[in-house]
Amino acid sequence: NFKEAAVIGFVAFCFIIASQMLLSKVTLKWRYAEGSFSDKRIDIVSSAVNGLRTIKTYCWENQFFKLCQKYRNSQLVMIFKGHTIN
């Protein structure tokens, strides 16, 4: 009776550890992807700030806003996927 409970507990423990390892790998992959989207968005915003006079001269505000919004939405998708796993 005690041996059966110990075996069942050990198997459950091993299953939980294995699933945690798998979920950690998946989450890490999504966090790296999230970071790359964030880097792209930050680069775009930095270039927009540096070239603000050019952007204003040629009326490119909407295009830069749409581009930043696209990367932000991609980043949010990755954030939500990561939080769904956790």
JOUR-V892706 format. One record per helix or strand of 3 or more residues. SS is the DSSP state (@ for helix, = for strand). FROM is the first residue (numbers start at 0). LEN is the number of residues. If there is no record, write none. Layout:
SS_FROM_LEN ; SS_FROM_LEN
This chain:
@_1_49 ; @_51_6 ; @_60_25
